[in-house]
Structure formats: structure tokens, C-alpha cells
């Protein structure tokens, strides 16, 4: 059976579909961020952690806190959905969930940057760490933000 065209959806059907899409996207993102948080939870308790520099300790704190914030933000739409289930405000739920998801993905970008700096500094050098983080920043900014913004500009100019 053919799927209905989005233009043929009622507002309620569209909200239901978009909410399912949002929650499915979170199911993809959240496990990776949660695994990173688990890894970071173990790091300070590992042998040798006492031999870190002040810079590495500071970068670790940024990585740990931004990852925890990312988990909180990416989990929030599911919690919001559960607590507001059947209250008839799916459109608002979608807006809030979308904003929380974008903020959570942004926090995960910060944590990725910090983890790359931390590992590269420990394994290679501070200079290599900064270069690797700058390169990763370019990739993340391009793929996670540049592509969608470019598509939005293209859509806007097509109208």
C-alpha cells in the first residue's frame, strides 16, 4: 500500500508521524552519547589517571559535563512525551522535543571535541590535539549543521 503524501495528512497525523520520527532519531543518537558517558565515568578511576596534566584534567571536565548535559537533553523529549502523553499537545511537544534534541546534539559535539583533544593530547601532543579537534570541528560543523542549513537556504530560494 502506498504511503500517504505528507500534504494529504491531517495535522494530527502529521504530528503523530513527526513525533515518531523524532523519537526514532533519538534512539540512534542517544546510545552513542550514553556509551561515551560510561567511558568517561570510568576514566578517573583507571590506573595512571593521577599522571594527567592540568590541561587534560580541565578538558576531561568539559568532556564529562557536556556529555552528561547531552544525555539529559537527548533523554528529555522522551520524558516530556511520557509525562504529557494524552494531554493533546503533540505540536508543542514536537517543538520542545526538537529544540531539546538540537541542544543535545550540540552538547554532544562539544563532548566529541573535548574527547578528541583529551585523547590526542595524551597519545600524541597538545598541538596534534588542537589540530585534530579543529579538523573534527570542520567535519561536524559541515555535516551536522552546514548541510541542513544549506538545504534550508536552497528550499527558501526555490520558493
HELIX and SHEET records of a PDB file:
HELIX    1   1 UNK A    6  UNK A    8  5                                   3    
HELIX    2   2 UNK A   11  UNK A   43  1                                  33    
HELIX    3   3 UNK A   49  UNK A   51  5                                   3    
HELIX    4   4 UNK A   54  UNK A   84  1                                  31    
HELIX    5   5 UNK A   90  UNK A  123  1                                  34    
HELIX    6   6 UNK A  126  UNK A  140  1                                  15    
HELIX    7   7 UNK A  141  UNK A  146  3                                   6    
HELIX    8   8 UNK A  147  UNK A  158  1                                  12    
END                                                                             
